[in-house]
Amino acid sequence: MLGKALISASLTGVFCAGFAWGLARVGPMLADGEILIASFVSGFLGSLFAHFVLGRGR
């Protein structure tokens, strides 16, 4: 059980790191509110990504 949670958290972290890297490219153009929204979207999509990669979305 703990292993699955760690794998899911790792996949989410990898996705969010990639998302943050892309966001850093356009970050200076974003306002504070937009960065908060982008952070939420990153976590939300990262969680969905891990969920489907691990096959729980079927």
TORKOL-4160 file (C-alpha; in steps of 0.2 Angstrom, whole numbers, padded with zeros to 4 digits, m for minus):
58
<pt num="1" X="0000" Y="0000" Z="0000"/>
<pt num="2" X="0014" Y="0012" Z="0005"/>
<pt num="3" X="0023" Y="0007" Z="m0011"/>
<pt num="4" X="0009" Y="0012" Z="m0022"/>
<pt num="5" X="0007" Y="0029" Z="m0013"/>
<pt num="6" X="0025" Y="0033" Z="m0015"/>
<pt num="7" X="0025" Y="0028" Z="m0034"/>
<pt num="8" X="0009" Y="0039" Z="m0036"/>
<pt num="9" X="0018" Y="0053" Z="m0027"/>
<pt num="10" X="0033" Y="0052" Z="m0037"/>
<pt num="11" X="0024" Y="0052" Z="m0054"/>
<pt num="12" X="0014" Y="0067" Z="m0048"/>
<pt num="13" X="0031" Y="0076" Z="m0043"/>
<pt num="14" X="0039" Y="0072" Z="m0059"/>
<pt num="15" X="0024" Y="0079" Z="m0069"/>
<pt num="16" X="0024" Y="0095" Z="m0058"/>
<pt num="17" X="0042" Y="0097" Z="m0060"/>
<pt num="18" X="0040" Y="0097" Z="m0079"/>
<pt num="19" X="0025" Y="0109" Z="m0077"/>
<pt num="20" X="0035" Y="0121" Z="m0066"/>
<pt num="21" X="0050" Y="0120" Z="m0078"/>
<pt num="22" X="0038" Y="0126" Z="m0093"/>
<pt num="23" X="0030" Y="0139" Z="m0081"/>
<pt num="24" X="0047" Y="0146" Z="m0077"/>
<pt num="25" X="0049" Y="0150" Z="m0095"/>
<pt num="26" X="0034" Y="0161" Z="m0095"/>
<pt num="27" X="0033" Y="0165" Z="m0077"/>
<pt num="28" X="0039" Y="0183" Z="m0078"/>
<pt num="29" X="0024" Y="0187" Z="m0088"/>
<pt num="30" X="0012" Y="0180" Z="m0076"/>
<pt num="31" X="0003" Y="0189" Z="m0061"/>
<pt num="32" X="0003" Y="0182" Z="m0044"/>
<pt num="33" X="m0015" Y="0175" Z="m0046"/>
<pt num="34" X="m0011" Y="0167" Z="m0062"/>
<pt num="35" X="0004" Y="0158" Z="m0054"/>
<pt num="36" X="m0008" Y="0152" Z="m0040"/>
<pt num="37" X="m0020" Y="0145" Z="m0053"/>
<pt num="38" X="m0006" Y="0137" Z="m0063"/>
<pt num="39" X="0001" Y="0129" Z="m0047"/>
<pt num="40" X="m0017" Y="0121" Z="m0044"/>
<pt num="41" X="m0018" Y="0115" Z="m0062"/>
<pt num="42" X="m0001" Y="0107" Z="m0060"/>
<pt num="43" X="m0005" Y="0098" Z="m0045"/>
<pt num="44" X="m0023" Y="0093" Z="m0052"/>
<pt num="45" X="m0016" Y="0087" Z="m0068"/>
<pt num="46" X="m0001" Y="0078" Z="m0060"/>
<pt num="47" X="m0013" Y="0068" Z="m0049"/>
<pt num="48" X="m0023" Y="0063" Z="m0064"/>
<pt num="49" X="m0008" Y="0058" Z="m0073"/>
<pt num="50" X="m0002" Y="0047" Z="m0059"/>
<pt num="51" X="m0019" Y="0040" Z="m0057"/>
<pt num="52" X="m0020" Y="0035" Z="m0076"/>
<pt num="53" X="m0002" Y="0029" Z="m0078"/>
<pt num="54" X="m0005" Y="0017" Z="m0063"/>
<pt num="55" X="m0020" Y="0010" Z="m0072"/>
<pt num="56" X="m0033" Y="0016" Z="m0058"/>
<pt num="57" X="m0043" Y="0026" Z="m0071"/>
<pt num="58" X="m0050" Y="0012" Z="m0080"/>
